[in-house]
Amino acid sequence: MGPQGGVPLVLLNRFRGTIDWWDPEFLDYLAADHDVILFDNVGVGYTDGEPRDSLDGFAEGAIEFIDALGLTQADLLGWSLGGIVAQRVAVRRPDLLRKLVVAGSGPAGWAPDAPAFSEKVLGIMAKPDADLEDMLYLFCPETERARAAGHEHFAHVSPRLAGGGPAVSEAAALGMLTAAATSSRPPSTRWSRNWRPSSSRSSTPTASTT
């Protein structure tokens, strides 16, 4: 979407997000001046394949997509998990990127003294049926203005979501959770993937010292 030619802007989506979760007003704003490209990574949403479960795996999926389009250079905007993945793309293929925008995200790896995900955040991320309040907690600061903006965003994307497009599968969500949680933990710990939702509130995955 947007004017063709020049260096396109490729968007990398958030945790548990598909292309249907991008706010149409935000896309219209970007597309006023950029050729904007949306995609779902391997095994997520509209894209077939085995879901990835590591940051490098998600980065490779993004690189494969950009290369398949025949692009020699692109700008990347990554939101949430997409921002972490975008940083890995920059490390793996610096020749491919002109500009990098990291939105509502964090470093693409463990940083000393950086806080790990809280138990509440991990619990919400692991829920197979996270609701609006859960999403607001994950993606919006706890202020009235931020929550109002969050409600507005969900109102914008609701018509597209109601269209019946594919959601993020449990396998893809688990891969995203594993990649995100592993990135926030020291090298001396490992992430356990041995969890399955047993009810509306699933058990929280744990890390164990190697």
Steps between C-alpha positions, in 0.01 A plus 500: 500500500608858449715653224712248310871542447777591735589300809193321640404484867448143624303451821578222750208420726459470874467198725185301410432736212419448131474755223137553603619660825664800335291812563357619165537867597867440581547322167335786311733745676809299403378436146460871432877519443624140487451178310385290799526121497325275754562131548455215745813306590533128427222297663313809625159622385473495122843340443543124486794308641645383829490782758837626616595491868813716516589859422744384234226284350258792480778722362578242232132488406496877454819490295362222280186706437691817409738306274205326333361842403828574324574797723860607542421739784211572735406700806369291791247598766459238771238516774538303824647161406536637149738766632723235654493297179581810295817550704605142425438566130729803523775289655467215251454711186615858554532540124125449465390786726503875453304603810381314809208606721448311829159574653372390841775243525833424664851372428549195279667304776572498868636827639661516847271656762207506257181366660369166383134451420291502815297196600182689413626586152607141437166374626310725259730413211437130564120532505332358190198728544648832607229767513496876446615577854793261457603669176474844656724388785763361260511785250385819675636693799262505796373854446155619396636655181684183398204276577272728298741475207506122544121482487503717188753270334290192572195676358694571181614139449175330606333512155798329339521240776128431462565406138605153606867508406735245654601552860838411648504126567602355836820366342588841355418676828721255689783568256460874547491464878810282500692743280395806701557347843837354408619841380441655843685238705871476589712250306520288817131411480290318247134526412271205544252438218318228696179689562151459366195709590279295730228762547433865430805576715785271406797415716796736477810365325817501707870533440750264656871544557719292273 
